[in-house]
């Protein structure tokens, strides 16, 4: 998710020198963390929390791409709950 960061110009990096937004910069990193928290994702990694996957019953997605992702990201706890 950090790769989806907006271009610096969109958040005032560097800050504008003139106009209503002069010297204003959006704290995008903090804003992204807060958004992820609301989504039920880990605040630091942007990876969906186990509870979110449970709540949304997304176990069918744990096979395939997410399973491969979990193998390369140690912070993602992949414990498949039985759906039967």
N, CA, C and O atoms as a DFTB+ gen file, in Angstrom:
336 C
 N C O
     1  1       0.781      -1.220       0.000
     2  2       0.000       0.000       0.000
     3  2       0.820       1.282       0.000
     4  3       0.347       2.321      -0.461
     5  1       2.048       1.216       0.514
     6  2       2.856       2.440       0.473
     7  2       3.163       2.841      -0.959
     8  3       3.433       4.011      -1.230
     9  1       3.126       1.885      -1.879
    10  2       3.411       2.191      -3.272
    11  2       2.316       3.054      -3.890
    12  3       2.542       3.694      -4.917
    13  1       1.143       3.080      -3.282
    14  2       0.028       3.849      -3.835
    15  2       0.003       5.284      -3.318
    16  3      -1.025       5.958      -3.378
    17  1       1.121       5.734      -2.823
    18  2       1.246       7.095      -2.294
    19  2       1.068       8.111      -3.428
    20  3       1.614       7.925      -4.515
    21  1       0.302       9.192      -3.179
    22  2       0.105      10.199      -4.229
    23  2       1.395      10.976      -4.510
    24  3       2.299      11.033      -3.676
    25  1       1.456      11.560      -5.684
    26  2       2.607      12.369      -6.070
    27  2       2.768      13.528      -5.085
    28  3       1.780      14.062      -4.582
    29  1       3.990      13.903      -4.817
    30  2       4.283      14.967      -3.866
    31  2       3.549      16.271      -4.141
    32  3       3.136      16.952      -3.202
    33  1       3.381      16.629      -5.401
    34  2       2.690      17.883      -5.731
    35  2       1.251      17.892      -5.226
    36  3       0.705      18.949      -4.910
    37  1       0.640      16.715      -5.153
    38  2      -0.754      16.636      -4.704
    39  2      -0.898      16.907      -3.214
    40  3      -1.982      17.263      -2.752
    41  1       0.176      16.742      -2.464
    42  2       0.097      16.906      -1.012
    43  2       0.962      18.059      -0.504
    44  3       1.166      18.208       0.701
    45  1       1.467      18.871      -1.431
    46  2       2.241      20.037      -1.029
    47  2       3.694      19.750      -0.721
    48  3       4.272      20.374       0.168
    49  1       4.287      18.829      -1.431
    50  2       5.712      18.532      -1.270
    51  2       6.417      18.843      -2.588
    52  3       6.270      18.061      -3.527
    53  1       7.146      19.894      -2.713
    54  2       7.369      20.947      -1.723
    55  2       6.158      21.876      -1.649
    56  3       5.356      21.930      -2.582
    57  1       6.027      22.607      -0.538
    58  2       4.888      23.514      -0.378
    59  2       4.877      24.603      -1.455
    60  3       5.927      25.044      -1.923
    61  1       3.681      25.019      -1.833
    62  2       3.546      26.108      -2.797
    63  2       4.088      27.400      -2.194
    64  3       4.090      27.578      -0.976
    65  1       4.543      28.291      -3.054
    66  2       5.114      29.567      -2.603
    67  2       4.083      30.687      -2.595
    68  3       4.270      31.697      -1.917
    69  1       2.986      30.515      -3.349
    70  2       1.947      31.545      -3.430
    71  2       0.571      30.886      -3.407
    72  3       0.438      29.678      -3.604
    73  1      -0.455      31.715      -3.159
    74  2      -1.826      31.223      -3.212
    75  2      -2.373      30.785      -1.864
    76  3      -1.693      30.870      -0.841
    77  1      -3.625      30.311      -1.882
    78  2      -4.313      29.920      -0.650
    79  2      -3.633      28.763       0.068
    80  3      -3.748      28.638       1.287
    81  1      -2.934      27.926      -0.667
    82  2      -2.272      26.768      -0.060
    83  2      -0.776      27.002       0.157
    84  3      -0.002      26.056       0.308
    85  1      -0.387      28.270       0.169
    86  2       1.020      28.623       0.392
    87  2       1.507      28.006       1.708
    88  3       0.856      28.133       2.745
    89  1       2.655      27.340       1.647
    90  2       3.304      26.734       2.818
    91  2       2.478      25.633       3.490
    92  3       2.719      25.310       4.653
    93  1       1.521      25.060       2.783
    94  2       0.699      23.977       3.348
    95  2       1.172      22.635       2.800
    96  3       1.450      22.504       1.608
    97  1       1.259      21.645       3.677
    98  2       1.617      20.285       3.282
    99  2       0.700      19.317       4.015
   100  3       0.502      19.438       5.223
   101  1       0.145      18.362       3.288
   102  2      -0.698      17.327       3.881
   103  2       0.210      16.275       4.507
   104  3       1.181      15.840       3.888
   105  1      -0.101      15.871       5.716
   106  2       0.658      14.808       6.382
   107  2       0.137      13.473       5.861
   108  3      -0.600      12.761       6.543
   109  1       0.542      13.155       4.633
   110  2      -0.037      12.014       3.919
   111  2       0.252      10.683       4.600
   112  3      -0.608       9.803       4.611
   113  1       1.440      10.516       5.168
   114  2       1.753       9.238       5.815
   115  2       0.799       8.966       6.978
   116  3       0.297       7.853       7.129
   117  1       0.556       9.985       7.792
   118  2      -0.369       9.822       8.922
   119  2      -1.795       9.624       8.415
   120  3      -2.550       8.827       8.971
   121  1      -2.157      10.344       7.367
   122  2      -3.500      10.216       6.808
   123  2      -3.726       8.801       6.266
   124  3      -4.804       8.233       6.443
   125  1      -2.712       8.235       5.609
   126  2      -2.831       6.871       5.090
   127  2      -2.974       5.872       6.236
   128  3      -3.775       4.942       6.149
   129  1      -2.209       6.056       7.302
   130  2      -2.294       5.146       8.451
   131  2      -3.681       5.194       9.083
   132  3      -4.238       4.160       9.451
   133  1      -4.240       6.405       9.207
   134  2      -5.577       6.542       9.782
   135  2      -6.623       5.880       8.885
   136  3      -7.554       5.240       9.374
   137  1      -6.467       6.037       7.585
   138  2      -7.395       5.419       6.635
   139  2      -7.332       3.904       6.739
   140  3      -8.367       3.238       6.777
   141  1      -6.126       3.357       6.784
   142  2      -5.968       1.905       6.905
   143  2      -6.612       1.393       8.181
   144  3      -7.224       0.325       8.193
   145  1      -6.470       2.158       9.252
   146  2      -7.058       1.755      10.532
   147  2      -8.580       1.659      10.404
   148  3      -9.192       0.712      10.899
   149  1      -9.182       2.640       9.738
   150  2     -10.629       2.629       9.519
   151  2     -11.033       1.427       8.660
   152  3     -12.079       0.824       8.899
   153  1     -10.225       1.078       7.676
   154  2     -10.497      -0.066       6.804
   155  2     -10.348      -1.402       7.524
   156  3     -10.830      -2.426       7.040
   157  1      -9.682      -1.396       8.676
   158  2      -9.418      -2.652       9.369
   159  2      -8.111      -3.280       8.922
   160  3      -7.926      -4.493       9.017
   161  1      -7.204      -2.437       8.431
   162  2      -5.892      -2.889       7.997
   163  2      -4.873      -2.530       9.066
   164  3      -5.117      -1.650       9.891
   165  1      -3.741      -3.204       9.052
   166  2      -2.663      -2.878       9.977
   167  2      -2.183      -1.460       9.704
   168  3      -1.888      -1.102       8.564
   169  1      -2.109      -0.667      10.746
   170  2      -1.765       0.747      10.640
   171  2      -0.366       0.979      10.062
   172  3      -0.143       1.981       9.383
   173  1       0.559       0.087      10.316
   174  2       1.939       0.280       9.867
   175  2       2.227      -0.336       8.498
   176  3       3.049       0.190       7.748
   177  1       1.565      -1.435       8.166
   178  2       1.880      -2.134       6.917
   179  2       0.827      -1.966       5.829
   180  3       1.123      -2.139       4.647
   181  1      -0.406      -1.628       6.220
   182  2      -1.479      -1.543       5.242
   183  2      -2.018      -2.897       4.823
   184  3      -2.741      -3.003       3.832
   185  1      -1.673      -3.922       5.567
   186  2      -2.138      -5.278       5.274
   187  2      -3.422      -5.536       6.067
   188  3      -3.485      -5.203       7.251
   189  1      -4.452      -6.126       5.435
   190  2      -5.694      -6.405       6.167
   191  2      -5.429      -7.231       7.430
   192  3      -4.669      -8.198       7.415
   193  1      -6.078      -6.820       8.515
   194  2      -5.934      -7.553       9.778
   195  2      -6.709      -8.864       9.702
   196  3      -7.672      -9.002       8.948
   197  1      -6.264      -9.800      10.493
   198  2      -6.924     -11.109      10.567
   199  2      -8.409     -10.928      10.905
   200  3      -9.263     -11.591      10.317
   201  1      -8.715     -10.041      11.841
   202  2     -10.108      -9.815      12.250
   203  2     -10.953      -9.308      11.081
   204  3     -12.125      -9.663      10.959
   205  1     -10.358      -8.478      10.225
   206  2     -11.080      -7.942       9.076
   207  2     -11.410      -9.057       8.092
   208  3     -12.520      -9.123       7.565
   209  1     -10.442      -9.926       7.851
   210  2     -10.675     -11.066       6.957
   211  2     -11.763     -11.961       7.539
   212  3     -12.627     -12.449       6.811
   213  1     -11.717     -12.176       8.860
   214  2     -12.741     -12.989       9.522
   215  2     -14.121     -12.346       9.379
   216  3     -15.087     -13.001       8.989
   217  1     -14.195     -11.053       9.701
   218  2     -15.469     -10.335       9.684
   219  2     -16.102     -10.323       8.294
   220  3     -17.320     -10.449       8.165
   221  1     -15.289     -10.174       7.269
   222  2     -15.801     -10.097       5.905
   223  2     -15.882     -11.457       5.215
   224  3     -16.291     -11.560       4.058
   225  1     -15.484     -12.497       5.947
   226  2     -15.536     -13.863       5.431
   227  2     -14.821     -13.978       4.076
   228  3     -15.393     -14.428       3.083
   229  1     -13.571     -13.561       4.075
   230  2     -12.783     -13.535       2.845
   231  2     -11.834     -14.721       2.705
   232  3     -10.810     -14.617       2.030
   233  1     -12.158     -15.823       3.324
   234  2     -11.262     -16.977       3.296
   235  2     -10.995     -17.500       1.896
   236  3      -9.914     -18.025       1.631
   237  1     -11.955     -17.368       1.001
   238  2     -11.759     -17.863      -0.365
   239  2     -10.615     -17.130      -1.053
   240  3     -10.022     -17.652      -1.998
   241  1     -10.300     -15.917      -0.583
   242  2      -9.202     -15.155      -1.176
   243  2      -7.839     -15.568      -0.639
   244  3      -6.808     -15.167      -1.179
   245  1      -7.831     -16.363       0.419
   246  2      -6.560     -16.745       1.020
   247  2      -5.786     -17.744       0.173
   248  3      -4.594     -17.957       0.396
   249  1      -6.445     -18.348      -0.780
   250  2      -5.755     -19.237      -1.704
   251  2      -5.355     -18.409      -2.920
   252  3      -6.137     -17.585      -3.392
   253  1      -4.200     -18.613      -3.405
   254  2      -3.752     -17.897      -4.594
   255  2      -2.942     -16.666      -4.258
   256  3      -1.971     -16.754      -3.506
   257  1      -3.323     -15.501      -4.805
   258  2      -2.500     -14.303      -4.660
   259  2      -2.190     -13.915      -3.212
   260  3      -1.051     -13.564      -2.902
   261  1      -3.176     -13.972      -2.332
   262  2      -2.922     -13.574      -0.947
   263  2      -2.012     -14.580      -0.264
   264  3      -1.175     -14.209       0.558
   265  1      -2.173     -15.833      -0.599
   266  2      -1.307     -16.862      -0.025
   267  2       0.145     -16.607      -0.440
   268  3       1.056     -16.737       0.379
   269  1       0.359     -16.248      -1.691
   270  2       1.704     -15.932      -2.174
   271  2       2.241     -14.684      -1.480
   272  3       3.415     -14.622      -1.115
   273  1       1.373     -13.694      -1.304
   274  2       1.758     -12.461      -0.618
   275  2       2.204     -12.771       0.809
   276  3       3.218     -12.251       1.274
   277  1       1.452     -13.611       1.493
   278  2       1.756     -13.957       2.886
   279  2       3.119     -14.625       3.006
   280  3       3.814     -14.446       4.006
   281  1       3.498     -15.384       2.002
   282  2       4.790     -16.068       2.036
   283  2       5.955     -15.088       1.969
   284  3       7.042     -15.382       2.465
   285  1       5.737     -13.936       1.366
   286  2       6.817     -12.960       1.211
   287  2       6.739     -11.805       2.199
   288  3       7.632     -10.959       2.225
   289  1       5.687     -11.753       3.011
   290  2       5.525     -10.682       4.001
   291  2       5.304     -11.310       5.372
   292  3       4.196     -11.729       5.706
   293  1       6.349     -11.368       6.140
   294  2       6.288     -12.063       7.431
   295  2       5.301     -11.429       8.408
   296  3       4.855     -12.093       9.343
   297  1       4.950     -10.149       8.209
   298  2       4.019      -9.500       9.136
   299  2       2.571      -9.933       8.901
   300  3       1.699      -9.637       9.717
   301  1       2.311     -10.625       7.800
   302  2       0.958     -11.076       7.488
   303  2       0.762     -12.463       8.061
   304  3       1.406     -13.419       7.628
   305  1      -0.128     -12.572       9.037
   306  2      -0.375     -13.839       9.718
   307  2      -1.450     -14.614       8.963
   308  3      -2.634     -14.289       9.048
   309  1      -1.038     -15.624       8.236
   310  2      -1.970     -16.402       7.427
   311  2      -2.356     -17.676       8.154
   312  3      -1.641     -18.678       8.114
   313  1      -3.498     -17.618       8.816
   314  2      -4.047     -18.802       9.474
   315  2      -5.423     -19.020       8.878
   316  3      -6.353     -18.266       9.161
   317  1      -5.554     -20.024       8.075
   318  2      -6.821     -20.271       7.386
   319  2      -7.798     -20.959       8.328
   320  3      -7.532     -22.041       8.852
   321  1      -8.939     -20.301       8.529
   322  2     -10.003     -20.847       9.367
   323  2     -10.853     -21.780       8.513
   324  3     -11.134     -21.489       7.350
   325  1     -11.248     -22.869       9.081
   326  2     -12.083     -23.814       8.353
   327  2     -13.428     -23.176       8.063
   328  3     -14.058     -22.615       8.960
   329  1     -13.872     -23.254       6.820
   330  2     -15.160     -22.676       6.436
   331  2     -16.249     -23.730       6.395
   332  3     -17.381     -23.441       6.007
   333  1     -15.917     -24.953       6.794
   334  2     -16.912     -26.021       6.746
   335  2     -17.432     -26.337       8.121
   336  3     -18.282     -27.215       8.274
